[in-house]
Amino acid sequence: MCGIVGWSNLKNNIRDYSDIMDEMIDTLKLRGPDSAGLKTYNHALMGHRRLIIVDPTGGMQPMTKIINNKEYTICYNGELYNTEEVRADLISKGYKFDSYSDTEVLLTSYIEYGQKCADYLNGIFAFGIWDEYNQELFLCRDQLGIKPLFYSYIDGNLIFASEIKALLKHPYIDSIVDRDGLIELISLGPARTLNGAIFKDIKEIPPAHYLLFNKRGINLNEYWKLETMEHEDDIDTTKKKVRDMLVEIIENQLVSDVPVCTFLSGGLDSSVISSVAFDKFKKDGLGVLNTFSIDYKDNEKYFKKNLYEPNSDPEYVKRMVEFLGSNHHNIVLNNIDLARALDDATKAADLPGMADVDSSLYLFAKEVRKYATVALSGECADEVFGGYPWFTREYDSIEIFPWANSIEYRKNILKPSLKDLPIEEYVKQTCRDSINKIDKLPKESHDDRIIRELTYLNIKYQMLTLINRKDRMTMSNSLEGRVPYADKRLVQYAFNFPKDIKLLHGREKGLLREAVRGIVPDEIIDRKKSPYPKTHNPEYTREVSNMLKKILEDRSSPIHQIIDYDFVSNIVDTGGESFKEPWYGQLMTGPQVIAYLIQLNNWMKFYNVKLDI
């Protein structure tokens, strides 16, 4: 796993600007601590930071290959899970390889297939390829957006990077947030539109898109999308296909030349991954699997059941560890550290994120990295298989994202001069535009249409938000996170499940539960979904309240440019109780809203955000 940067100007010679590239590359050293590289041309500069996972000597980047006197250079962040299949296909066409790395396979697939190369790839990837002969830059991002890829196009300069912070090191790019960026930040945050990056001059290549930059300009194209079709398999066939596919995917994602582990929460999704991985380790003589869980100091003492968190993790983690016999590590986080790591999480994400849901993962990944370089985890199963409470609700139609329940409260945070921002209208229009992209089946029932729309919205927004979080928090600790449930084949297959199959027996993730029965104990299968664990300790609430209070008392704090002081002060004074709905999703309740506002202020400060509203 790595970090990539690049810069192309087709009119001016930029070869001598390597000092700018060096600074951009250096910002990504946590994504790639093992080595750095830069390749220069007159009209393109390609940079790379490497975290070694496979082929330590043969996978150095940027990598250049010359075929028929034509030169191509790649910088690549990702992992191909079908490397050998693609390599065999290319060898049959006469190509030869100097390494066993997936980097060379990916570059060669572009040389052979050009813009259609991603059609042959199964994995997680974001890459840039410079074609020196045709003076052309090709950028591409994986189908589900597991790996990030941002870019700016300014005055004939196409500049790209794995993270926003790298782009902001370029002298042509400034940290301006205009009216549209602020609307998106307040209305959708921590989610974003598929090509949005909040900053005025920065965009993100959407999942399943490639960008071609040449003398004709910029051309952004979608190369893959979820296909609507009739689901023709019966329940037993569906269960078998899901089980077989999932086991194959998990086993393929264990490939690595460095230590691999799994996250284990005691929930269905991570337990299945850990069980399959444990068996594969045992079969291949790889030793005992390391598993990791997260908890917070005195959390059991303060935990209270609610709609979104019906149970806590520790007893189920213990059951799974006993079942597997894994080498388990329970990471217990201190609540003061959790609050203070909000700044680290903000800098890792380059944007305000999911508050302590981010900072906890950041601290957790830091501990895991002491034992492993690759970690598999259970994100994305809820979006793909219908795991959230909103999948089981009744809808006449979907007018707004089902996790966006705090729109009215969000508007109240804004100071009077900004309260006319069309927050609610923006969210509803974004939701409506997304639904309109879904093909309809002519004889589809109302319930089946709704479940397809919910699945689409969750994959494109909710899932991408969690994926972004996972990538930034793990990679900022030089830990590669892999998410088996986000495999494009599995996602496509599950996308067309009708409601009575997806929610088999009337349960969230009903089909998935039955498909994996036997892989893990029944009490794990039948456990009611509980999300990523958060702290319930009032010590944390007191700490973040004090932190935000100090920010509010300082009239030079940048957050005063956008907030209603009295409304936000009331949130602090009530420990978050006055904010009635989760800011986002299930977990961002009162204390997390306070933490989010801390992140918002400190983000504006750290990135010297300039409001143009």
Disulfide bonds with the S-S distance in Angstrom:
none
